C-alpha cells in the first residue's frame, strides 16, 4: 500500500487522530511500521492506549481500504493527506490538523485567503440576511467563504458567496457519502459545481454523530484567517469555533444584535470581550490588513449575482425593500427589523406589491420578488 492508502486505513480506526498518528509514525519510522507493530508495542506510544492499540492490530486493512475507495469513487471525492503539497496551507498551521482531508470539488491556492461565517442554526431573518450579505461582499472581493453547511447562518453564508460567483468551502461533520443535513444536498452540489469544495476529516460513510461537530469546528477556523459569528446564543456550538479560532491565533469578528434577542446574546458577549464588531465586509478587510494585501479585488470588479437594481422608493418602502431577501419574513419581523409602525409597514408593503417588487406568501409573509 502507498502512504496515502495506509493513512486512509489508519484514519478509519476509531480513536486515531493527528497527534496519535504522528506519535506512532515517529516511534515506528513510517506508516507501514505502525501496522507491523504488536499491540504491546503500540500501547507504549504516548497517548495511544489499549483501546486504540487493539483497534489498529485488529484492523483489516484491505477491506477497510476497498470500502473507502469504493465510496470515494461513487461520490467523486479524493483524499489529501497532511503529507501532501496541496494540503491547505492554513490548516497545516494548527495543533492537530486532520491526517486525511476528504475533498469533493476543488481546493485552490487562493483559499489561504479565507474567512469563516458561522452562527445559529435557529437564526432570525436579520441573521440570515446579514450572513448572506457578508458572504456576498467577501466573495465579491476575492475572499473564500468557509462554513459548516449547517441549517441557518452557515447555509446563508455559503449562499451569499455563491450569489457573488465566488468561492466557498463547506466543512462537514459527517462523511462525504452522508451529506448532512439532507435538505442541503442541492446546496452541496451548487458549491462543488461552482468550483468550491466539500471537505471532511471523517471516513466516507461516517454518520453525522453529535461528537463530530465540535471537532469539525476546528477545521472551519483552521482553514480561515478569521471567523465571523453572525448570531449565537450563549452556549451555542458556534462559540466552540471561536474558542478554536483564539487557540489558533485567528482574528475574531462578531455582528451585533438586538439586546433582547437570545440569538444575539453570544455575539454581543464576544464584542464585549474584544471581538471586532462587524457591519460589513469592509470591517473584516480592514482588520486583516497585510494578511490579504495584494489579493483583494477592487469593489465592483465582481458583480454580485444577487444584487437588485435600486428602485426609486420613499423611506418606508426603501427600508422594507432592503430588509427583504430570499427568506420569507412575517409582518412582525419586518416591523422589528425596520422599526416602522404597523400602519407604515402595511402601506409600504402594499405599494411594493403593486410595483411588483415584493411577493406576499401564504401566512402573511413576504420575500423580495425576482432576486
C-alpha positions as MATLAB code, in Angstrom:
seq = 'XXXXXXXXXXXXXXXXXXXXXXXXXXXXXXXXXXXXXXXXXXXXXXXXXXXXXXXXXXXXXXXXXXXXXXXXXXXXXXXXXXXXXXXXXXXXXXXXXXXXXXXXXXXXXXXXXXXXXXXXXXXXXXXXXXXXXXXXXXXXXXXXXXXXXXXXXXXXXXXXXXXXXXXXXXXXXXXXXXXXXXXXXXXXXXXXXXXXXXXXXXXXXXXXXXXXXXXXXXXXXXXXXXXXXXXXXXXXXXXXXXXXXXXXXXXXXXXXXXXXXXXXXXXXXXXXXXXXXXXXXXXXXXXXXXXXXXXXXXXXXXXXXXXXXXXXXXXXXXXXXXXXXXXXXXXXXXXXXXXXXXXXXXXXXXXXXXXXXXXXXXXXXXXXXXX';
ca = [
       0.000    0.000    0.000;
       1.061    3.588   -0.584;
       1.464    6.035    2.292;
      -1.853    7.662    1.361;
      -3.637    4.297    1.336;
      -2.147    3.366    4.716;
      -3.241    6.731    6.105;
      -6.758    6.201    4.766;
      -6.904    2.930    6.694;
      -5.337    4.379    9.835;
      -7.712    7.359    9.700;
     -10.657    4.946    9.745;
      -9.510    3.426   13.055;
     -11.656    4.737   15.951;
      -9.605    6.932   18.263;
      -6.810    7.607   15.792;
      -6.117   11.278   15.191;
      -3.295   13.538   14.082;
      -1.435   13.599   17.406;
      -1.604    9.835   17.929;
      -0.735    9.033   14.322;
       2.178   11.462   14.389;
       3.490    9.828   17.574;
       3.079    6.366   16.039;
       4.968    7.271   12.867;
       7.788    8.871   14.889;
       8.040    5.714   17.011;
       7.953    3.135   14.191;
       9.642    5.082   11.400;
       6.854    5.011    8.793;
       3.170    4.264    8.403;
       3.719    0.667    7.317;
       5.686    0.099   10.515;
       2.666    1.102   12.584;
       0.660   -1.843   11.231;
       3.563   -4.248   11.768;
       3.874   -3.345   15.455;
       2.436   -5.575   18.162;
      -0.349   -4.437   20.432;
       2.084   -4.165   23.349;
       4.454   -2.007   21.293;
       1.603    0.254   20.215;
       0.462    0.744   23.800;
       3.915    2.067   24.700;
       3.464    5.063   22.395;
       2.451    8.345   24.023;
      -1.347    8.921   24.014;
      -2.033    5.505   22.424;
      -3.946    3.440   24.973;
      -5.116   -0.196   24.907;
      -8.328    0.636   23.053;
      -6.646    2.356   20.093;
      -3.830   -0.212   20.030;
      -6.361   -3.047   19.845;
      -8.291   -1.312   17.058;
      -5.114   -0.935   14.979;
      -3.996   -4.548   15.388;
      -7.484   -5.865   14.614;
      -7.943   -3.658   11.551;
      -8.492   -5.500    8.266;
      -6.500   -3.191    6.041;
      -7.544   -4.439    2.610;
     -11.251   -4.467    3.449;
     -11.106   -1.004    5.038;
      -9.234    0.448    2.054;
     -11.537   -1.144   -0.501;
     -14.581    0.246    1.298;
     -13.163    3.769    1.368;
     -12.019    3.755   -2.259;
     -15.387    2.495   -3.443;
     -17.277    5.222   -1.577;
     -14.838    7.879   -2.792;
     -15.339    6.789   -6.407;
     -19.119    6.834   -6.039;
     -19.085   10.339   -4.539;
     -16.454   11.753   -6.884;
     -14.197   12.548   -3.928;
     -10.453   12.331   -3.373;
      -8.222   12.260   -0.325;
      -5.433   14.665    0.585;
      -3.065   13.783    3.427;
      -1.205   16.214    5.661;
       1.970   14.998    3.916;
       0.794   16.249    0.502;
       1.821   19.555   -1.057;
      -1.768   20.508   -1.909;
      -2.956   20.164    1.692;
      -4.475   23.564    2.701;
      -1.741   25.894    3.884;
      -3.715   27.473    6.733;
      -4.769   24.097    8.113;
      -1.185   22.846    8.369;
      -0.513   25.530   10.975;
      -2.925   24.295   13.651;
      -2.028   21.970   16.531;
      -3.967   18.933   15.328;
      -4.679   19.162   11.591;
      -6.681   16.301   10.068;
      -4.458   13.441    8.920;
      -6.732   12.938    5.934;
      -8.955   15.508    4.300;
     -11.599   14.042    2.023;
     -12.368   16.555   -0.724;
     -15.170   16.795   -3.252;
     -14.710   19.702   -5.608;
     -11.680   21.908   -5.887;
      -9.193   23.380   -3.444;
      -7.135   26.330   -4.665;
      -4.090   28.320   -3.600;
      -6.316   31.359   -3.156;
      -8.189   29.534   -0.370;
      -5.482   30.685    2.027;
      -7.399   33.981    1.857;
     -10.463   32.572    3.611;
     -12.887   33.878    6.226;
     -15.398   31.721    8.100;
     -19.030   32.710    8.669;
     -20.749   30.762   11.454;
     -23.747   31.102   13.714;
     -27.028   29.785   14.966;
     -28.997   27.054   13.235;
     -32.194   28.722   14.503;
     -31.381   32.082   13.010;
     -33.603   35.124   12.732;
     -34.468   36.739    9.425;
     -31.997   39.509   10.288;
     -29.252   36.973   10.929;
     -29.880   35.073    7.695;
     -29.847   38.232    5.599;
     -26.719   39.518    7.297;
     -24.846   36.238    6.818;
     -25.833   36.095    3.156;
     -24.837   39.712    2.595;
     -21.453   39.236    4.274;
     -20.863   36.105    2.218;
     -21.646   38.044   -0.956;
     -19.458   41.002   -0.022;
     -16.467   38.879    0.968;
     -16.679   36.574   -2.056;
     -17.054   39.534   -4.405;
     -13.756   40.902   -3.097;
     -11.937   37.584   -3.636;
     -12.222   36.056   -0.166;
     -13.151   32.352    0.088;
     -16.087   31.858    2.457;
     -15.789   28.853    4.793;
     -18.620   27.410    6.867;
     -20.199   24.166    8.020;
     -23.234   23.923    5.689;
     -25.497   23.635    8.742;
     -29.018   24.996    8.794;
     -29.338   28.715    9.435;
     -26.351   31.054    9.350;
     -23.882   28.577    7.803;
     -26.056   27.885    4.769;
     -26.801   31.601    4.334;
     -23.078   32.414    4.244;
     -22.495   29.770    1.566;
     -25.434   31.027   -0.497;
     -24.143   34.586   -0.351;
     -20.763   33.522   -1.707;
     -22.468   31.555   -4.496;
     -24.612   34.559   -5.432;
     -21.462   36.634   -5.820;
     -19.936   33.995   -8.086;
     -17.163   33.467   -5.539;
     -15.529   30.529   -3.794;
     -16.919   28.745   -0.763;
     -15.845   25.669    1.211;
     -18.207   23.575    3.355;
     -16.697   21.544    6.212;
     -18.910   18.596    7.094;
     -19.414   16.817   10.402;
     -20.087   13.581    8.549;
     -18.508   11.592    5.751;
     -18.907   12.907    2.213;
     -21.094    9.910    1.378;
     -23.563   11.126    4.037;
     -24.336   14.769    3.280;
     -25.892   16.397    6.350;
     -28.380   17.921    6.701;
     -30.030   16.038    3.825;
     -32.034   19.059    2.701;
     -28.716   20.721    1.800;
     -27.731   18.143   -0.819;
     -28.703   20.652   -3.519;
     -26.603   23.344   -1.822;
     -23.675   20.897   -1.665;
     -23.988   20.315   -5.411;
     -24.096   24.066   -6.051;
     -20.896   24.523   -4.026;
     -18.953   21.900   -5.981;
     -20.450   22.910   -9.340;
     -19.276   26.489   -8.716;
     -15.665   25.351   -8.199;
     -15.796   25.292   -4.393;
     -15.348   22.249   -2.190;
     -16.903   19.986    0.391;
     -14.339   18.682    2.895;
     -14.388   16.293    5.839;
     -11.872   14.514    8.009;
     -14.296   11.675    8.707;
     -14.319    8.397    6.754;
     -16.630    8.490    3.760;
     -19.500    6.558    5.320;
     -19.362    8.221    8.732;
     -22.735    9.252   10.154;
     -23.280   12.803   11.497;
     -22.623   11.874   15.116;
     -23.078   14.638   17.678;
     -19.438   14.489   18.813;
     -18.207   15.075   15.252;
     -19.328   18.682   15.086;
     -17.091   20.225   17.768;
     -14.113   18.518   16.030;
     -15.349   19.803   12.675;
     -15.343   23.368   14.025;
     -11.558   23.423   14.495;
     -11.215   22.802   10.745;
     -13.578   25.672    9.895;
     -11.430   28.097   11.883;
      -8.199   26.358   10.850;
      -8.869   26.942    7.159;
      -9.580   30.628    7.769;
      -7.728   33.819    8.593;
     -10.657   34.952   10.707;
     -14.078   33.862   11.951;
     -17.264   35.947   11.834;
     -20.040   34.971   14.246;
     -23.329   36.373   12.951;
     -25.772   35.046   15.552;
     -25.178   32.749   18.513;
     -26.861   32.166   21.825;
     -24.720   31.622   24.906;
     -23.633   28.003   24.841;
     -24.090   27.797   21.064;
     -21.929   25.400   19.071;
     -20.765   28.386   17.037;
     -18.914   29.639   20.102;
     -16.851   26.436   20.082;
     -15.489   27.652   16.753;
     -14.479   30.941   18.381;
     -12.555   29.056   21.066;
     -10.638   27.200   18.354;
     -10.089   30.470   16.473;
      -8.466   32.063   19.511;
      -6.306   28.981   20.155;
      -5.191   29.032   16.519;
      -4.390   32.750   16.503;
      -7.206   33.645   14.095;
      -8.981   37.008   14.026;
     -12.392   37.044   15.692;
     -15.360   39.090   14.480;
     -18.965   39.364   15.641;
     -22.125   41.001   14.294;
     -24.039   42.974   16.938;
     -27.657   42.048   17.540;
     -30.730   43.166   19.443;
     -30.197   43.290   23.198;
     -33.312   41.256   23.886;
     -32.659   38.511   21.352;
     -31.375   35.173   22.664;
     -29.503   34.510   19.410;
     -27.607   37.769   19.864;
     -26.506   37.155   23.451;
     -23.422   35.214   22.390;
     -22.302   37.669   19.713;
     -22.819   40.683   21.950;
     -20.797   38.898   24.643;
     -17.959   38.329   22.153;
     -17.908   42.031   21.283;
     -17.708   42.935   24.981;
     -14.794   40.525   25.300;
     -12.879   42.151   22.453;
     -14.103   40.642   19.179;
     -14.102   43.148   16.308;
     -17.595   44.489   15.627;
     -18.643   43.774   12.035;
     -21.279   45.580    9.998;
     -19.874   44.907    6.529;
     -17.050   43.085    4.773;
     -15.022   46.311    4.889;
     -14.628   45.878    8.663;
     -13.134   42.417    8.108;
     -10.889   43.502    5.238;
      -9.561   46.438    7.247;
      -8.717   44.229   10.231;
      -6.978   41.534    8.160;
      -4.832   44.231    6.560;
      -1.436   42.956    5.407;
      -2.578   39.312    5.518;
      -4.675   39.860    2.400;
      -2.820   42.814    0.862;
      -2.437   42.434   -2.890;
      -5.097   39.726   -3.132;
      -8.282   41.751   -2.829;
     -10.379   42.561   -5.874;
     -11.477   46.195   -6.159;
     -15.075   46.989   -5.392;
     -17.254   46.495   -8.415;
     -14.889   44.090  -10.205;
     -17.141   41.142   -9.405;
     -20.825   41.660   -9.959;
     -22.905   40.220   -7.158;
     -25.330   37.847   -8.780;
     -27.930   38.527   -6.111;
     -27.842   42.309   -6.375;
     -31.030   44.030   -7.400;
     -31.485   47.385   -9.064;
     -32.043   50.209   -6.603;
     -35.535   51.464   -7.460;
     -36.730   54.933   -6.571;
     -38.530   54.345   -3.275;
     -39.634   56.512   -0.392;
     -38.262   55.975    3.144;
     -40.547   53.200    4.450;
     -40.592   51.358    1.105;
     -36.816   51.513    0.824;
     -36.375   50.201    4.380;
     -38.617   47.215    3.708;
     -37.148   46.525    0.250;
     -33.610   46.438    1.714;
     -34.832   44.350    4.643;
     -36.305   41.593    2.455;
     -34.440   38.820    0.683;
     -34.948   35.159   -0.244;
     -36.042   34.206    3.272;
     -39.758   34.838    3.986;
     -40.369   37.386    6.746;
     -43.589   37.936    8.657;
     -45.027   41.408    9.066;
     -43.957   41.401   12.732;
     -40.377   40.550   11.723;
     -40.391   43.307    9.109;
     -41.645   45.817   11.680;
     -38.988   44.675   14.146;
     -36.162   44.927   11.624;
     -37.199   48.255   10.077;
     -38.586   49.923   13.247;
     -41.571   51.144   11.224;
     -45.023   51.425   12.763;
     -47.628   48.838   11.771;
     -49.580   51.284    9.550;
     -46.363   52.467    7.849;
     -45.261   48.890    7.182;
     -48.675   47.832    5.863;
     -48.878   50.800    3.497;
     -45.344   50.366    2.217;
     -45.808   46.630    1.657;
     -48.980   47.263   -0.342;
     -47.185   49.799   -2.582;
     -44.209   47.456   -3.061;
     -46.602   44.678   -4.097;
     -48.289   46.985   -6.621;
     -44.871   47.889   -8.049;
     -44.036   44.200   -8.389;
     -41.017   44.414   -6.081;
     -42.188   42.114   -3.287;
     -44.314   38.997   -3.173;
     -46.759   38.013   -0.446;
     -46.714   34.352    0.595;
     -49.291   32.287    2.487;
     -49.318   33.131    6.183;
     -48.763   36.868    5.594;
     -45.022   36.613    4.969;
     -43.072   38.444    2.269;
     -39.995   37.999    0.058;
     -38.299   40.220   -2.451;
     -39.543   39.417   -5.949;
     -37.230   38.297   -8.710;
     -33.938   38.477   -6.835;
];
